[in-house]
Amino acid sequence: MALFKRKTVGKPGEWFYCLEHQKVEEGPECPGKDRFGPYASREEAAHAMETAHERNLQWETDSRWHDASRRAAAEDDD
């Protein structure tokens, strides 16, 4: 058992999206490993999963990323 328990401390006006509870929090309330944020508004935090999905799609279709993976694959073939 831990002697000291870390408290999750946040600032008023900072918004987070809790991945475990799937809810918006002002604070934060949950540990950092379970949340996205901080966001500037409740609305931004409410759309955290959509934002993450959009960013993932951008990264997956980034030509610079795919060019690097093709070069590495070509080097492995040599």
Biopython code that builds the backbone (N, CA, C, O; Angstrom):
import numpy as np
from Bio.PDB.StructureBuilder import StructureBuilder

atoms = [
    (1, "MET", "N", (0.848, -1.183, 0.000)),
    (1, "MET", "CA", (0.000, 0.000, 0.000)),
    (1, "MET", "C", (0.884, 1.234, 0.000)),
    (1, "MET", "O", (1.884, 1.289, 0.716)),
    (2, "ALA", "N", (0.521, 2.205, -0.789)),
    (2, "ALA", "CA", (1.302, 3.426, -0.901)),
    (2, "ALA", "C", (1.130, 4.291, 0.340)),
    (2, "ALA", "O", (0.034, 4.425, 0.883)),
    (3, "LEU", "N", (2.248, 4.875, 0.774)),
    (3, "LEU", "CA", (2.178, 5.780, 1.916)),
    (3, "LEU", "C", (1.581, 7.122, 1.531)),
    (3, "LEU", "O", (0.859, 7.751, 2.304)),
    (4, "PHE", "N", (1.901, 7.536, 0.326)),
    (4, "PHE", "CA", (1.399, 8.815, -0.155)),
    (4, "PHE", "C", (0.598, 8.581, -1.421)),
    (4, "PHE", "O", (1.061, 7.915, -2.347)),
    (5, "LYS", "N", (-0.570, 9.114, -1.456)),
    (5, "LYS", "CA", (-1.410, 8.974, -2.637)),
    (5, "LYS", "C", (-1.402, 10.298, -3.386)),
    (5, "LYS", "O", (-1.704, 11.349, -2.820)),
    (6, "ARG", "N", (-1.052, 10.233, -4.669)),
    (6, "ARG", "CA", (-1.056, 11.440, -5.484)),
    (6, "ARG", "C", (-2.478, 11.876, -5.751)),
    (6, "ARG", "O", (-3.332, 11.078, -6.138)),
    (7, "LYS", "N", (-2.710, 13.129, -5.543)),
    (7, "LYS", "CA", (-4.015, 13.681, -5.871)),
    (7, "LYS", "C", (-3.967, 14.222, -7.280)),
    (7, "LYS", "O", (-2.983, 14.842, -7.684)),
    (8, "THR", "N", (-5.006, 13.994, -8.013)),
    (8, "THR", "CA", (-5.118, 14.554, -9.344)),
    (8, "THR", "C", (-5.648, 15.969, -9.188)),
    (8, "THR", "O", (-6.786, 16.174, -8.767)),
    (9, "VAL", "N", (-4.813, 16.943, -9.532)),
    (9, "VAL", "CA", (-5.192, 18.332, -9.340)),
    (9, "VAL", "C", (-5.300, 19.016, -10.689)),
    (9, "VAL", "O", (-4.431, 18.860, -11.547)),
    (10, "GLY", "N", (-6.330, 19.746, -10.863)),
    (10, "GLY", "CA", (-6.513, 20.488, -12.100)),
    (10, "GLY", "C", (-6.879, 21.925, -11.804)),
    (10, "GLY", "O", (-7.040, 22.324, -10.651)),
    (11, "LYS", "N", (-7.005, 22.684, -12.861)),
    (11, "LYS", "CA", (-7.344, 24.095, -12.734)),
    (11, "LYS", "C", (-8.758, 24.310, -13.252)),
    (11, "LYS", "O", (-9.165, 23.681, -14.228)),
    (12, "PRO", "N", (-9.498, 25.182, -12.614)),
    (12, "PRO", "CA", (-10.825, 25.512, -13.147)),
    (12, "PRO", "C", (-10.689, 26.042, -14.572)),
    (12, "PRO", "O", (-9.778, 26.815, -14.870)),
    (13, "GLY", "N", (-11.580, 25.632, -15.427)),
    (13, "GLY", "CA", (-11.536, 26.061, -16.819)),
    (13, "GLY", "C", (-10.762, 25.124, -17.716)),
    (13, "GLY", "O", (-10.776, 25.295, -18.935)),
    (14, "GLU", "N", (-10.080, 24.127, -17.148)),
    (14, "GLU", "CA", (-9.428, 23.088, -17.951)),
    (14, "GLU", "C", (-10.394, 21.920, -18.057)),
    (14, "GLU", "O", (-10.912, 21.430, -17.053)),
    (15, "TRP", "N", (-10.624, 21.490, -19.264)),
    (15, "TRP", "CA", (-11.577, 20.409, -19.519)),
    (15, "TRP", "C", (-10.843, 19.194, -20.045)),
    (15, "TRP", "O", (-9.890, 19.323, -20.814)),
    (16, "PHE", "N", (-11.282, 18.019, -19.637)),
    (16, "PHE", "CA", (-10.678, 16.758, -20.017)),
    (16, "PHE", "C", (-11.762, 15.785, -20.451)),
    (16, "PHE", "O", (-12.931, 15.940, -20.095)),
    (17, "TYR", "N", (-11.362, 14.776, -21.227)),
    (17, "TYR", "CA", (-12.270, 13.696, -21.579)),
    (17, "TYR", "C", (-11.723, 12.432, -20.950)),
    (17, "TYR", "O", (-10.607, 12.018, -21.263)),
    (18, "CYS", "N", (-12.493, 11.810, -20.065)),
    (18, "CYS", "CA", (-12.083, 10.576, -19.396)),
    (18, "CYS", "C", (-12.404, 9.391, -20.293)),
    (18, "CYS", "O", (-13.559, 9.164, -20.653)),
    (19, "LEU", "N", (-11.374, 8.641, -20.648)),
    (19, "LEU", "CA", (-11.547, 7.481, -21.526)),
    (19, "LEU", "C", (-12.216, 6.324, -20.797)),
    (19, "LEU", "O", (-12.961, 5.552, -21.401)),
    (20, "GLU", "N", (-11.953, 6.206, -19.517)),
    (20, "GLU", "CA", (-12.533, 5.095, -18.748)),
    (20, "GLU", "C", (-14.030, 5.285, -18.514)),
    (20, "GLU", "O", (-14.815, 4.354, -18.695)),
    (21, "HIS", "N", (-14.420, 6.491, -18.110)),
    (21, "HIS", "CA", (-15.822, 6.761, -17.800)),
    (21, "HIS", "C", (-16.587, 7.351, -18.980)),
    (21, "HIS", "O", (-17.807, 7.509, -18.919)),
    (22, "GLN", "N", (-15.862, 7.679, -20.061)),
    (22, "GLN", "CA", (-16.450, 8.255, -21.269)),
    (22, "GLN", "C", (-17.306, 9.470, -20.947)),
    (22, "GLN", "O", (-18.476, 9.557, -21.317)),
    (23, "LYS", "N", (-16.664, 10.422, -20.229)),
    (23, "LYS", "CA", (-17.368, 11.649, -19.865)),
    (23, "LYS", "C", (-16.399, 12.818, -19.812)),
    (23, "LYS", "O", (-15.188, 12.638, -19.687)),
    (24, "VAL", "N", (-16.953, 14.008, -19.909)),
    (24, "VAL", "CA", (-16.188, 15.243, -19.822)),
    (24, "VAL", "C", (-16.035, 15.599, -18.350)),
    (24, "VAL", "O", (-16.975, 15.480, -17.564)),
    (25, "GLU", "N", (-14.815, 16.045, -17.991)),
    (25, "GLU", "CA", (-14.534, 16.429, -16.613)),
    (25, "GLU", "C", (-13.911, 17.815, -16.596)),
    (25, "GLU", "O", (-13.110, 18.155, -17.467)),
    (26, "GLU", "N", (-14.275, 18.602, -15.616)),
    (26, "GLU", "CA", (-13.551, 19.840, -15.377)),
    (26, "GLU", "C", (-12.636, 19.556, -14.213)),
    (26, "GLU", "O", (-13.082, 19.161, -13.136)),
    (27, "GLY", "N", (-11.381, 19.755, -14.431)),
    (27, "GLY", "CA", (-10.531, 19.469, -13.280)),
    (27, "GLY", "C", (-9.121, 19.111, -13.594)),
    (27, "GLY", "O", (-8.309, 20.024, -13.744)),
    (28, "PRO", "N", (-8.768, 17.922, -13.704)),
    (28, "PRO", "CA", (-9.379, 16.632, -14.014)),
    (28, "PRO", "C", (-9.779, 15.846, -12.763)),
    (28, "PRO", "O", (-9.373, 16.183, -11.650)),
    (29, "GLU", "N", (-10.555, 14.827, -12.955)),
    (29, "GLU", "CA", (-10.959, 13.960, -11.862)),
    (29, "GLU", "C", (-10.214, 12.629, -11.901)),
    (29, "GLU", "O", (-9.926, 12.055, -10.851)),
    (30, "CYS", "N", (-9.900, 12.135, -13.079)),
    (30, "CYS", "CA", (-9.283, 10.814, -13.246)),
    (30, "CYS", "C", (-7.789, 10.947, -13.563)),
    (30, "CYS", "O", (-7.329, 12.014, -13.969)),
    (31, "PRO", "N", (-7.030, 9.850, -13.372)),
    (31, "PRO", "CA", (-5.592, 9.879, -13.645)),
    (31, "PRO", "C", (-5.273, 10.189, -15.104)),
    (31, "PRO", "O", (-6.083, 9.936, -15.996)),
    (32, "GLY", "N", (-4.093, 10.734, -15.334)),
    (32, "GLY", "CA", (-3.661, 11.129, -16.661)),
    (32, "GLY", "C", (-3.692, 10.014, -17.681)),
    (32, "GLY", "O", (-3.947, 10.260, -18.860)),
    (33, "LYS", "N", (-3.436, 8.790, -17.249)),
    (33, "LYS", "CA", (-3.426, 7.659, -18.187)),
    (33, "LYS", "C", (-4.808, 7.368, -18.755)),
    (33, "LYS", "O", (-4.929, 6.654, -19.750)),
    (34, "ASP", "N", (-5.846, 7.908, -18.138)),
    (34, "ASP", "CA", (-7.218, 7.629, -18.547)),
    (34, "ASP", "C", (-7.917, 8.819, -19.192)),
    (34, "ASP", "O", (-9.142, 8.821, -19.313)),
    (35, "ARG", "N", (-7.151, 9.840, -19.611)),
    (35, "ARG", "CA", (-7.849, 11.020, -20.120)),
    (35, "ARG", "C", (-7.102, 11.694, -21.266)),
    (35, "ARG", "O", (-5.891, 11.545, -21.423)),
    (36, "PHE", "N", (-7.871, 12.443, -22.063)),
    (36, "PHE", "CA", (-7.349, 13.333, -23.088)),
    (36, "PHE", "C", (-7.531, 14.755, -22.561)),
    (36, "PHE", "O", (-8.504, 15.044, -21.865)),
    (37, "GLY", "N", (-6.608, 15.625, -22.890)),
    (37, "GLY", "CA", (-6.771, 17.015, -22.521)),
    (37, "GLY", "C", (-5.485, 17.588, -21.966)),
    (37, "GLY", "O", (-4.475, 16.888, -21.905)),
    (38, "PRO", "N", (-5.500, 18.818, -21.568)),
    (38, "PRO", "CA", (-6.667, 19.658, -21.339)),
    (38, "PRO", "C", (-7.172, 20.321, -22.610)),
    (38, "PRO", "O", (-6.422, 20.532, -23.563)),
    (39, "TYR", "N", (-8.440, 20.640, -22.603)),
    (39, "TYR", "CA", (-9.096, 21.371, -23.679)),
    (39, "TYR", "C", (-9.548, 22.722, -23.129)),
    (39, "TYR", "O", (-9.751, 22.875, -21.925)),
    (40, "ALA", "N", (-9.702, 23.682, -24.006)),
    (40, "ALA", "CA", (-10.080, 25.038, -23.600)),
    (40, "ALA", "C", (-11.557, 25.156, -23.222)),
    (40, "ALA", "O", (-11.942, 26.062, -22.483)),
    (41, "SER", "N", (-12.378, 24.239, -23.730)),
    (41, "SER", "CA", (-13.815, 24.337, -23.444)),
    (41, "SER", "C", (-14.417, 22.949, -23.255)),
    (41, "SER", "O", (-13.841, 21.936, -23.652)),
    (42, "ARG", "N", (-15.586, 22.938, -22.639)),
    (42, "ARG", "CA", (-16.334, 21.686, -22.460)),
    (42, "ARG", "C", (-16.659, 21.076, -23.821)),
    (42, "ARG", "O", (-16.594, 19.860, -24.000)),
    (43, "GLU", "N", (-17.007, 21.932, -24.774)),
    (43, "GLU", "CA", (-17.374, 21.478, -26.121)),
    (43, "GLU", "C", (-16.211, 20.747, -26.795)),
    (43, "GLU", "O", (-16.409, 19.685, -27.385)),
    (44, "GLU", "N", (-15.004, 21.304, -26.711)),
    (44, "GLU", "CA", (-13.833, 20.653, -27.298)),
    (44, "GLU", "C", (-13.589, 19.290, -26.644)),
    (44, "GLU", "O", (-13.298, 18.311, -27.332)),
    (45, "ALA", "N", (-13.706, 19.232, -25.327)),
    (45, "ALA", "CA", (-13.503, 17.973, -24.613)),
    (45, "ALA", "C", (-14.559, 16.944, -24.996)),
    (45, "ALA", "O", (-14.264, 15.752, -25.085)),
    (46, "ALA", "N", (-15.784, 17.399, -25.223)),
    (46, "ALA", "CA", (-16.872, 16.486, -25.597)),
    (46, "ALA", "C", (-16.609, 15.832, -26.949)),
    (46, "ALA", "O", (-17.111, 14.742, -27.221)),
    (47, "HIS", "N", (-15.822, 16.498, -27.798)),
    (47, "HIS", "CA", (-15.515, 15.967, -29.124)),
    (47, "HIS", "C", (-14.112, 15.352, -29.195)),
    (47, "HIS", "O", (-13.550, 15.209, -30.281)),
    (48, "ALA", "N", (-13.560, 14.996, -28.061)),
    (48, "ALA", "CA", (-12.185, 14.475, -28.004)),
    (48, "ALA", "C", (-12.004, 13.216, -28.840)),
    (48, "ALA", "O", (-10.982, 13.074, -29.512)),
    (49, "MET", "N", (-12.952, 12.314, -28.819)),
    (49, "MET", "CA", (-12.806, 11.068, -29.569)),
    (49, "MET", "C", (-12.868, 11.329, -31.077)),
    (49, "MET", "O", (-12.133, 10.705, -31.843)),
    (50, "GLU", "N", (-13.742, 12.249, -31.506)),
    (50, "GLU", "CA", (-13.800, 12.594, -32.928)),
    (50, "GLU", "C", (-12.494, 13.260, -33.375)),
    (50, "GLU", "O", (-11.982, 12.978, -34.458)),
    (51, "THR", "N", (-11.965, 14.146, -32.527)),
    (51, "THR", "CA", (-10.705, 14.818, -32.836)),
    (51, "THR", "C", (-9.580, 13.797, -32.964)),
    (51, "THR", "O", (-8.776, 13.871, -33.894)),
    (52, "ALA", "N", (-9.520, 12.848, -32.038)),
    (52, "ALA", "CA", (-8.483, 11.810, -32.087)),
    (52, "ALA", "C", (-8.632, 10.971, -33.357)),
    (52, "ALA", "O", (-7.637, 10.644, -34.004)),
    (53, "HIS", "N", (-9.855, 10.625, -33.713)),
    (53, "HIS", "CA", (-10.106, 9.829, -34.923)),
    (53, "HIS", "C", (-9.647, 10.594, -36.170)),
    (53, "HIS", "O", (-8.998, 10.024, -37.047)),
    (54, "GLU", "N", (-9.984, 11.875, -36.244)),
    (54, "GLU", "CA", (-9.577, 12.691, -37.391)),
    (54, "GLU", "C", (-8.058, 12.790, -37.488)),
    (54, "GLU", "O", (-7.498, 12.694, -38.580)),
    (55, "ARG", "N", (-7.393, 12.979, -36.356)),
    (55, "ARG", "CA", (-5.925, 13.079, -36.358)),
    (55, "ARG", "C", (-5.295, 11.754, -36.754)),
    (55, "ARG", "O", (-4.302, 11.732, -37.480)),
    (56, "ASN", "N", (-5.858, 10.659, -36.289)),
    (56, "ASN", "CA", (-5.334, 9.344, -36.681)),
    (56, "ASN", "C", (-5.437, 9.149, -38.188)),
    (56, "ASN", "O", (-4.508, 8.639, -38.815)),
    (57, "LEU", "N", (-6.565, 9.553, -38.770)),
    (57, "LEU", "CA", (-6.725, 9.447, -40.226)),
    (57, "LEU", "C", (-5.703, 10.314, -40.963)),
    (57, "LEU", "O", (-5.146, 9.895, -41.978)),
    (58, "GLN", "N", (-5.460, 11.515, -40.453)),
    (58, "GLN", "CA", (-4.455, 12.383, -41.070)),
    (58, "GLN", "C", (-3.081, 11.738, -41.035)),
    (58, "GLN", "O", (-2.354, 11.770, -42.028)),
    (59, "TRP", "N", (-2.722, 11.156, -39.904)),
    (59, "TRP", "CA", (-1.409, 10.522, -39.782)),
    (59, "TRP", "C", (-1.304, 9.297, -40.680)),
    (59, "TRP", "O", (-0.263, 9.047, -41.288)),
    (60, "GLU", "N", (-2.391, 8.535, -40.757)),
    (60, "GLU", "CA", (-2.374, 7.323, -41.581)),
    (60, "GLU", "C", (-2.257, 7.644, -43.061)),
    (60, "GLU", "O", (-1.732, 6.836, -43.827)),
    (61, "THR", "N", (-2.738, 8.811, -43.477)),
    (61, "THR", "CA", (-2.680, 9.176, -44.888)),
    (61, "THR", "C", (-1.573, 10.181, -45.191)),
    (61, "THR", "O", (-1.503, 10.692, -46.308)),
    (62, "ASP", "N", (-0.724, 10.470, -44.241)),
    (62, "ASP", "CA", (0.389, 11.410, -44.432)),
    (62, "ASP", "C", (1.429, 10.771, -45.339)),
    (62, "ASP", "O", (2.007, 9.738, -45.002)),
    (63, "SER", "N", (1.664, 11.384, -46.481)),
    (63, "SER", "CA", (2.588, 10.805, -47.461)),
    (63, "SER", "C", (4.006, 10.725, -46.917)),
    (63, "SER", "O", (4.748, 9.811, -47.278)),
    (64, "ARG", "N", (4.395, 11.644, -46.072)),
    (64, "ARG", "CA", (5.745, 11.587, -45.491)),
    (64, "ARG", "C", (5.907, 10.333, -44.635)),
    (64, "ARG", "O", (6.973, 9.718, -44.637)),
    (65, "TRP", "N", (4.880, 9.957, -43.916)),
    (65, "TRP", "CA", (4.936, 8.761, -43.069)),
    (65, "TRP", "C", (5.065, 7.516, -43.937)),
    (65, "TRP", "O", (5.889, 6.643, -43.667)),
    (66, "HIS", "N", (4.257, 7.442, -44.965)),
    (66, "HIS", "CA", (4.256, 6.264, -45.823)),
    (66, "HIS", "C", (5.514, 6.174, -46.675)),
    (66, "HIS", "O", (5.981, 5.071, -46.961)),
    (67, "ASP", "N", (6.074, 7.310, -47.088)),
    (67, "ASP", "CA", (7.328, 7.286, -47.836)),
    (67, "ASP", "C", (8.439, 6.690, -46.990)),
    (67, "ASP", "O", (9.244, 5.906, -47.493)),
    (68, "ALA", "N", (8.496, 7.045, -45.727)),
    (68, "ALA", "CA", (9.528, 6.523, -44.835)),
    (68, "ALA", "C", (9.369, 5.013, -44.652)),
    (68, "ALA", "O", (10.362, 4.287, -44.617)),
    (69, "SER", "N", (8.135, 4.541, -44.536)),
    (69, "SER", "CA", (7.926, 3.105, -44.343)),
    (69, "SER", "C", (8.269, 2.336, -45.615)),
    (69, "SER", "O", (8.778, 1.217, -45.544)),
    (70, "ARG", "N", (7.995, 2.924, -46.778)),
    (70, "ARG", "CA", (8.358, 2.259, -48.043)),
    (70, "ARG", "C", (9.863, 2.169, -48.201)),
    (70, "ARG", "O", (10.389, 1.151, -48.652)),
    (71, "ARG", "N", (10.569, 3.255, -47.821)),
    (71, "ARG", "CA", (12.034, 3.243, -47.913)),
    (71, "ARG", "C", (12.607, 2.165, -47.001)),
    (71, "ARG", "O", (13.524, 1.442, -47.393)),
    (72, "ALA", "N", (12.076, 2.055, -45.795)),
    (72, "ALA", "CA", (12.555, 1.045, -44.850)),
    (72, "ALA", "C", (12.290, -0.349, -45.385)),
    (72, "ALA", "O", (13.139, -1.232, -45.263)),
    (73, "ALA", "N", (11.120, -0.559, -45.976)),
    (73, "ALA", "CA", (10.791, -1.882, -46.551)),
    (73, "ALA", "C", (11.717, -2.201, -47.718)),
    (73, "ALA", "O", (12.153, -3.341, -47.878)),
    (74, "ALA", "N", (12.014, -1.191, -48.531)),
    (74, "ALA", "CA", (12.921, -1.407, -49.671)),
    (74, "ALA", "C", (14.331, -1.735, -49.192)),
    (74, "ALA", "O", (15.016, -2.563, -49.793)),
    (75, "GLU", "N", (14.760, -1.098, -48.126)),
    (75, "GLU", "CA", (16.085, -1.390, -47.578)),
    (75, "GLU", "C", (16.148, -2.796, -47.010)),
    (75, "GLU", "O", (17.184, -3.456, -47.102)),
    (76, "ASP", "N", (15.050, -3.262, -46.423)),
    (76, "ASP", "CA", (14.991, -4.613, -45.869)),
    (76, "ASP", "C", (15.076, -5.662, -46.969)),
    (76, "ASP", "O", (15.617, -6.747, -46.754)),
    (77, "ASP", "N", (14.543, -5.342, -48.150)),
    (77, "ASP", "CA", (14.557, -6.276, -49.280)),
    (77, "ASP", "C", (15.946, -6.416, -49.873)),
    (77, "ASP", "O", (16.250, -7.438, -50.488)),
    (78, "ASP", "N", (16.801, -5.405, -49.701)),
    (78, "ASP", "CA", (18.150, -5.449, -50.293)),
    (78, "ASP", "C", (19.081, -6.385, -49.597)),
    (78, "ASP", "O", (20.239, -6.513, -49.995)),
]
sb = StructureBuilder()
sb.init_structure("model")
sb.init_model(0)
sb.init_chain("A")
sb.init_seg("    ")
for serial, (resi, resn, name, xyz) in enumerate(atoms, 1):
    if name == "N":
        sb.init_residue(resn, " ", resi, " ")
    sb.init_atom(name, np.array(xyz, "f"), 0.0, 1.0, " ", f" {name:<3s}", serial, name[0])
structure = sb.get_structure()
